[in-house]
Amino acid sequence: MRTTTNRGLQPNVLGTFDTIVMAVAGSAPAYSMAATTAVLFGAVGYAGPAALLYCAIPMFGIVLAYARLGRIDVNAGAGYSWVGRTLHPFLGFLSGWALVFAATVFMVAGSLPAGSLTLALIDEDLADSTPLAAAVGAGWFLMMLLVVLGGARLTVRAQLIMSGVEMLILFGFILAAVAHRGRATAFDWSWFSFSQFDGPQGFAAGALIAAFYYWGWDVTSNLSEETRNSRRTAGLAALVGVGFVFLLFVAVTVAVNVLLSADEIRTAGPNVLAVVGQEIWPGIGGKLLVVAVLLSTVATLETTLLQVTRSLFAMGRDRTLPAALGAVHRRWNTPWIAIAAVGGAALVMFAAAAAAGSVQQILRDAVSAIGLQIAFYYGLAGIAAVVAYKSVLFRSVRNLLLGGLWPLLGSAFMLWTFVEALGELSTTALTIGLGGLLLGVVPLLVYWRKGSDYYRPARLDAARAMAASEGSGPATRARTGPRDKSYATDF
C-alpha cells in the first residue's frame, strides 16, 4: 500500500474517548431520528422499535467484524482494504466506492435539513423553501469542510462541543418524555414484535431504514491511522458507540409512538422531534430539539466528511483512483485534494437539489438509496472478517461465536435486506442506489488496466498476521518515535 508522497496522515491524534465521541457523532442520533422517524413509521408503523432492535443484533456482528479486521490491518480505507485483501480486489474497490458514493449523497441529505432547521429558527415559513434550505445547508457544509481541512485535532475539538450540547438536550428530552402525562397512544410491547411487520419485504424495508440510523459508527476505522493504539481503540469505540445510540434510538422512538398520533407523525415528517418537543415543553421544547437536530446534523456532516476523504485518500494512495487524492497537506496533515474533490461534487449536487422537489421527498429517496449502499459494503465486510480469521475460528468457542457466526449473521442479514428491499423502493431511490454502485465499475476497470498494486494484494490472514506481530517482539509495541510502527498494514 504505497503513498503518493513521503507524508502520511498524522498518527496518535485521537484517544479512546475522542474515538467513542466520533462513533456516536457518526451515527448522528438527533439527525437520524429527525430525518427518518417519519420514514420508518411510514414503512413499518408502530414497529419502529422492533426494526431498530432486530437490525441492531446483526449490526453488532458487523461491528465485531470491523473490530477484528482492524486488529490485523490498520488502514484508512477500512473495508476497501479488508475486502480487497480477503475476497477480491474488485469487491474491495466497490466496497470503498459504495461508502464514497453514499457519503457524497449524504452531504445533500444531511445539509438540506441543516438549512431547513436554521431557517426554522428564524422563520418557520422560510424552512419550506428548498432553494433557500440548499443554500444555507451548503454554507454549513462548507464550514465543516474547512474544519476537516484544518486537521484532526481541530475536528475533535469541534465535535466534542457539538455532540456534548446535543446529548444534554436529548437526555433532558427523554427524562421529560418519561415524566409527561399526556399520551396519544398507550405503550405496547408488541412494538418490539415481528408480528407488526407486513411480511418479509416489509421487514426488509424497515431494516434498510434502521441501518441508516446506525450508519456512521465505522468512521472509527477510517480514522485508525490517526488513532492511538488503534488496533484496540477503533473496534472498542465502535462497540460502545453503537450500544449507546441503540438505547437512545429505541427510547426516543418509543416516546414518539406514545406522544404523537399516527397522523401527527406522518404530517411532521423531518420535523417530528420539534413537534414532540413542542408537545412536552410548549413554546421552548420544539426550539431546543431543533437546536439538537441542527448540531447533530452539522456534527455528522463532519464525521461523514472524515469517512469519505480518508477512503479517497486510501484509494489515491493505492492508485485505484487519481493518485493526487492521496496527497497530504504539509501543514495540516489532511488529504486536502480529496477534501476539495468531495466539496466540489457536493456543491454540484446542492445545485441539483435546489431545483428538485420538497426536502422531505429528497430525504426519503436519499435515505433509501444510502441504505442500499450501506447494506452492500457492511455485508461484504462481515464475510471478509470470517475469511481473514478462518484458520483460527475453531481454536475456541469465543473465536467461533465472535469471529465467525455473529459477523456471518450480520453479513447475511445485510445482504438479504439489500435483495429484499429492491422490490419496495421507489424508482428514484433504486436509480441512485444501484446506479451509483454500478458507476464505480468505470474507475475500477480503468485503474485495474493501469496495473495498480491494489489488484495484486498481499492476502490478509489473521493467523499469519498475529504470528508476525508476536515474532516482532516488544519493539513493535514501543513508541520510540512520533509514528507508531504497529501501523504497518502488510504482515
Residue pairs with C-beta under 8 A, 6 or more apart in sequence:
1 75
1 81
1 314
1 317
1 318
1 453
1 454
1 489
1 490
2 317
2 318
2 319
2 453
3 317
3 326
3 328
4 316
4 317
4 319
4 323
4 324
4 326
4 327
5 326
5 327
5 328
7 328
7 330
7 333
8 225
8 328
8 333
8 483
9 76
9 152
9 225
9 226
9 310
9 313
9 328
9 333
9 334
9 335
10 151
10 152
10 226
10 333
11 225
11 226
11 482
11 483
11 484
11 487
12 226
12 227
12 228
12 479
12 482
12 483
12 484
13 151
13 152
13 153
13 156
13 226
13 227
13 228
14 22
14 152
14 156
14 223
14 226
14 227
14 228
14 233
15 227
15 228
15 233
16 228
16 229
16 233
16 236
16 237
18 156
18 159
18 160
19 220
19 223
19 227
19 233
19 234
19 237
20 237
20 240
20 241
21 156
21 159
21 160
21 163
22 156
22 159
22 219
22 220
22 223
22 237
22 241
22 303
22 306
23 216
23 217
23 219
23 220
23 237
23 238
23 240
23 241
23 242
24 163
24 167
24 217
24 241
24 244
24 245
25 159
25 162
25 163
25 216
25 296
25 299
25 300
25 302
25 303
26 215
26 216
26 217
26 218
26 219
26 220
26 241
26 300
26 303
26 304
26 307
27 213
27 214
27 215
27 216
27 217
27 241
27 242
27 245
27 300
28 110
28 216
28 296
28 297
28 299
28 300
28 303
29 166
29 167
29 170
29 245
29 248
29 249
29 252
29 296
30 166
30 169
30 170
30 273
30 289
30 292
30 293
30 295
30 296
30 297
31 110
31 113
31 293
31 296
31 297
31 299
31 300
32 212
32 213
32 249
32 296
33 213
33 249
33 252
33 253
33 256
33 272
33 273
33 293
34 113
34 270
34 271
34 272
34 273
34 274
34 293
34 296
34 297
35 109
35 113
35 270
35 363
35 367
36 209
36 212
36 213
36 363
36 367
37 48
37 252
37 253
37 256
37 265
37 272
37 273
38 265
38 266
38 268
38 269
38 270
38 272
38 360
39 209
39 363
39 364
39 367
40 48
40 51
40 206
40 209
40 210
40 213
40 253
41 48
41 256
41 262
41 265
41 266
42 266
43 51
43 202
43 205
43 206
43 209
44 50
44 51
44 196
44 197
44 198
44 202
44 203
44 205
44 206
45 196
45 262
46 185
46 188
46 190
46 191
46 196
46 257
46 262
47 191
47 193
47 196
47 197
47 206
48 191
48 206
48 253
48 256
48 257
49 191
49 192
49 250
49 253
49 254
49 257
50 191
50 192
50 193
50 194
50 196
50 197
50 206
51 197
51 203
51 206
51 207
51 209
51 210
52 210
52 213
52 246
52 249
52 250
52 253
53 192
53 250
54 194
54 203
54 207
54 210
55 206
55 207
55 210
55 211
55 213
55 214
55 413
56 210
56 214
56 242
56 246
57 409
58 409
58 410
58 412
58 413
58 414
59 211
59 214
59 242
59 378
59 410
60 239
60 242
60 406
60 410
61 382
61 406
61 407
61 408
61 409
61 410
61 411
61 413
62 378
62 381
62 382
62 407
62 410
62 411
62 414
63 217
63 235
63 238
63 239
63 242
64 235
64 239
64 385
64 402
64 403
64 406
64 407
64 410
65 381
65 382
65 384
65 385
65 386
65 407
65 410
65 411
66 78
66 79
66 218
66 220
66 221
66 234
66 235
66 238
66 381
66 385
67 234
67 235
67 236
67 238
67 239
68 235
68 385
68 388
68 389
68 402
68 403
68 407
68 462
69 78
69 82
69 381
69 384
69 385
69 388
69 460
70 78
70 221
70 224
70 230
70 231
70 234
70 235
71 231
71 232
71 235
72 231
72 388
72 460
72 462
72 465
72 466
72 491
73 81
73 82
73 85
73 460
73 465
73 489
74 224
74 225
74 230
74 231
74 486
74 487
74 488
74 489
75 81
75 82
75 224
75 225
75 314
75 489
76 222
76 223
76 224
76 225
76 310
76 311
76 313
76 314
77 96
77 222
77 310
77 311
77 313
77 314
77 315
77 318
78 218
78 221
78 222
78 224
78 311
78 381
79 92
79 95
79 96
79 99
79 218
79 221
79 377
79 378
79 380
79 381
79 384
80 92
80 93
80 95
80 96
80 99
80 311
80 314
80 315
81 92
81 314
81 489
82 92
82 381
82 384
82 385
82 388
82 460
83 91
83 92
83 95
83 377
83 380
83 381
83 383
83 384
84 91
84 92
84 93
84 95
84 454
84 457
85 92
85 388
85 457
85 458
85 459
85 460
86 383
86 384
86 387
86 388
86 459
86 460
87 380
87 383
87 384
87 387
89 448
89 454
89 455
89 456
89 457
90 444
90 448
91 380
92 454
92 457
93 315
93 320
93 440
93 443
93 444
93 454
94 376
94 377
94 437
94 440
94 441
94 444
95 376
95 377
95 380
95 381
96 311
96 314
96 315
96 320
96 377
97 437
97 439
97 440
97 443
97 444
98 373
98 374
98 376
98 377
98 436
98 437
98 440
99 307
99 308
99 311
99 373
99 377
100 308
100 311
100 312
100 315
101 373
101 436
101 437
101 439
101 440
102 215
102 369
102 370
102 373
102 374
102 436
103 304
103 305
103 307
103 308
103 311
103 342
104 308
104 342
104 345
104 346
104 349
105 349
105 366
105 369
105 370
105 432
105 436
106 304
106 366
106 370
107 141
107 301
107 304
107 305
107 342
107 346
107 349
107 350
108 134
108 137
108 346
108 349
108 350
108 353
108 362
108 366
109 362
109 363
109 366
109 367
109 370
110 137
110 297
110 300
110 301
110 304
111 134
111 137
111 138
111 140
111 141
111 297
111 301
111 346
111 350
112 130
112 133
112 134
112 137
112 353
112 359
112 362
112 363
113 133
113 137
113 270
113 293
113 297
113 359
113 363
114 136
114 137
114 140
114 141
114 294
114 297
114 298
114 301
115 132
115 133
115 134
115 135
115 136
115 137
115 138
115 139
115 140
116 127
116 128
116 133
116 137
116 270
116 359
117 127
117 290
117 293
117 294
117 297
118 136
118 140
118 294
119 126
119 127
119 129
119 132
119 133
119 136
120 126
120 127
120 271
120 274
120 290
121 287
121 290
121 291
121 294
126 132
127 133
128 358
128 359
130 353
130 354
130 356
130 357
130 358
130 359
130 362
131 354
131 355
133 359
134 350
134 351
134 353
134 354
135 350
135 354
137 350
138 347
138 350
140 297
140 298
140 301
141 301
141 343
141 346
141 350
142 343
143 298
144 298
144 301
144 302
144 305
145 305
145 339
145 342
145 343
147 154
147 155
147 158
147 302
148 155
148 302
148 305
148 306
148 309
148 334
148 339
149 329
149 332
149 334
149 336
149 339
150 332
150 334
151 332
151 333
151 334
152 223
152 226
152 333
152 334
155 302
155 306
158 302
159 299
159 302
159 303
162 295
162 296
162 298
162 299
162 302
163 295
163 296
163 299
165 291
165 292
165 295
166 292
166 295
166 296
166 299
169 288
169 289
169 291
169 292
170 248
170 252
170 292
172 288
173 252
173 255
173 273
173 276
173 277
173 280
173 285
173 288
173 289
173 292
174 248
174 251
174 252
174 255
176 280
176 281
176 285
177 255
177 258
177 259
177 276
177 280
180 259
180 279
180 280
182 259
182 279
183 258
183 259
184 258
184 259
184 260
184 261
184 264
185 257
185 258
185 260
185 261
185 262
186 258
187 254
187 257
187 258
190 196
191 254
191 257
194 203
197 203
197 206
200 420
201 420
201 421
201 423
201 424
202 424
203 420
204 416
204 417
204 420
204 421
204 424
205 420
205 421
205 424
205 425
207 413
207 417
207 421
208 368
208 371
208 372
208 375
208 417
208 418
208 421
209 367
209 368
209 371
211 371
211 374
211 375
211 378
211 414
211 417
212 367
212 370
212 371
212 374
213 245
213 249
214 242
214 245
214 246
215 370
215 374
216 300
216 303
216 304
216 307
217 238
217 241
217 242
217 245
218 238
218 307
219 303
219 304
219 306
219 307
220 227
220 233
220 234
220 235
220 237
220 238
220 241
221 234
221 238
222 306
222 307
222 310
222 311
223 230
223 234
223 306
223 310
224 230
224 234
225 310
225 487
227 233
227 234
228 484
229 484
230 484
230 487
231 486
252 273
255 276
256 265
256 272
256 273
256 276
259 276
259 279
259 280
260 268
260 272
260 275
260 276
260 279
264 275
265 272
268 274
268 275
269 360
270 359
270 360
270 363
273 289
273 290
273 292
273 293
274 286
274 287
274 289
274 290
274 293
275 286
276 285
276 289
277 285
277 286
277 287
277 288
277 289
277 290
278 285
278 286
279 285
281 288
305 339
305 342
308 338
308 342
309 334
309 335
309 338
309 339
309 342
310 335
312 321
312 325
312 335
312 338
312 341
312 342
313 325
313 326
313 328
313 335
313 338
314 326
315 321
315 325
315 326
316 322
316 323
316 324
316 325
316 326
316 327
316 335
316 337
316 338
317 323
317 325
317 326
318 326
318 452
318 453
318 454
319 326
319 447
319 450
319 452
319 453
319 454
320 443
320 444
320 447
320 452
320 454
320 455
321 443
321 447
324 337
325 335
325 337
325 338
325 341
326 335
326 338
327 335
327 336
327 337
328 334
328 335
328 336
329 335
329 336
353 362
356 362
364 426
364 429
365 426
365 428
365 429
365 432
366 429
366 432
368 421
368 425
368 426
368 429
368 433
369 425
369 428
369 429
369 430
369 432
369 433
369 436
370 433
371 421
371 433
372 418
372 421
372 425
372 429
372 430
372 433
372 434
372 437
373 433
373 436
373 437
374 414
375 414
375 415
375 417
375 418
375 421
376 414
376 415
376 418
376 437
378 410
378 411
378 414
379 410
379 411
379 412
379 414
379 415
379 418
380 411
381 411
382 407
382 408
382 410
382 411
382 412
382 414
383 407
383 408
383 411
384 460
385 403
385 407
386 393
386 403
386 404
386 407
386 408
386 411
388 460
388 461
388 462
389 399
389 403
389 404
389 462
391 461
391 462
391 463
392 399
392 403
392 462
392 463
392 466
393 399
393 400
393 403
393 404
394 400
422 430
425 433
447 454
448 455
458 490
458 491
464 491
465 491
468 491
469 476
469 486
469 491
475 485
476 485
476 486
477 486
